[in-house]
Amino acid sequence: MHRETRLQAGILLVSLPTVVYGGTAIMEMLINDPAYTANPLRQALWRAGHGHAGMLLTLALVALLYVDGANLSERWKQFVRVSVPLSVLFFPLAFFLSVLSPTATKPNGMIYFAYVGSTLLFSGLLVLGIGYLRGLNKSPGSGSSLGGEGVGSGGE
């Protein structure tokens, strides 16, 4: 596994306890905080933020397992290594920060971070998928190196 991939995976794994803590914190608010349960919008968005954090963190770890084997240039591999894990941050930030106030009746402008996250996730996964589809014609014993010649490898 490439050093950069291992670094990103390590950062994601170290951040996983924050998602576990967040789930415990939301459970605690459901049980003991009447202001939290009195605002269905805030409750729904915080629940969505927590759910997206866990699911996207897992997806980012899975994507990192595949990035080094994709038929992509090093620059495109680095794009995948950064874009997919960054989406893990933007989605939960959008959901949590858009209704920070216990009396919020609609999300504030921070909800637009979800569009940033979706763009990063979409583009990173699309590039990774293309990298794998490009490698279909290469036989495992052909001596060709996956990633040596790939998307955008000319002159980068």
N, C-alpha and C positions, 0 to 999 in steps of 0.2 A: 504494500500500500504506500502510495506517495506520501511524503512528509506533510505536505499541506493538507491532504485528505485526513491524515491521522490527527493533525492539529485541530481541524474543524470538528471531527468526530469527538475528540477529547473535550472540547469546549461545550458541545451539545450535551455530552454525557454528564459533565459537571453541572450544567444548568438544569438537568432533569429534576433534582431535588426541589428547585423553586416551583416547578409545576405541582409536585406532590404537596408542598407547603401551601400553595394556592388553593388546592382542593380542600385541604383541611381548614383553611381560613374561610372559604365559602361555606363549608358545612357549619362552622362555628357561628357565622353570621345568620344562617338559616335558623339555627337553634336559639340564639341569644340576642339577636339584634332586630327589634321590631321595625326600625327605620329601613332596614334592608328588605324585609319581607313586604313592607308597605308600598314599595315601588316596583311594580312588575317589569317595567322597562329596564331598570337597572339590574334587576335580578336576571332577566333573560340575557342581557348583553354580557354580564359578568360570567354567567354560565357558559355562554358561547365563547367568550375569551379564554376561559379555562379549557374548554373542550378542544378549541382550535390549537392552543398551545401544545397540549399533549399529543394530538394527532399529527400536527405538522412537525413537531420535534421527531417523532418516530419516522415520518416520511423522509425527513431530511437525513436521518441516519441511514435509512435504506438507500436513498439516492447516492450517498457518499460511498456505499459499498460498490456501486456500479460505475462511478465516474472514471476511475482509472482504467477500466477495460473498454471504455467507449472509444470509437474511432473519431477522435476529435483532436485538434491541436491543443497544445498546453494552455494557450490563452482561453480557449473555449471551455476546457476542463476547469480552469480557475474560475471562469464565469459561473459555472454550475456549482462549484464548491462554495461560492459566496452568495449567489442569488437565492438558492433554495433555503439555506440556513437563515438568511436575513428575513425571508418571509415569515419565519417562525416568530420573529420579533414584531413585525408590523401588524399582523392580524390581532394578536391579543392586545397590543397597545391601542389599536383602534377601538376595540370593544370596551376595554377598561377605562381609558381616558375620556371617552366620549360621554360618559355618564358618571363622572366622579362625584358630582353633587348628589346627595341623597334625595334631593327634591327635583332632580332633572325630569322633565316631561318629554324631552326629545334629545337625541344625540347632538353634541356640538360638532364643530368642524374636525375634530380629531378622528371622527369616524372615517374620514377619507384616507387614513392610513391603511384601511383595508384594501383600497384600490391599489396602493403601492405594493402591499403584500401580495395581492393576487397577480399583479403584473410580474413581480419577481418570481413567484412560484411558477406561473404559466411559462414564462420565457426559459427559466432554468430547466424545467422538466421537458419542454419542447426540444431544447438543444440536446439534452441527455438522450432523449428518445431518438432523435435524428442520428446522433453518434452511434447508437446501437444498430439502427437500421442500415447505416452506411457500412457497418462491419459484417453484414450477412454474407457477402460474397467472398470474404477472406477465409481460407481454410486454416484451422489451428496449426498445422505443420508447415505452412507456406513460407515461414521465415519473415513474414511482414509484421511490422510492429504496429499494434493498434495505437493510435495517437500520434504516430510519426507523420502520417499524411492524413489530414482530416479537414473538417470544416474550417475554413479561414486559415489554413496553414501556409498559404503563399505569402512569403515576405513579412511575417509578423515577428 
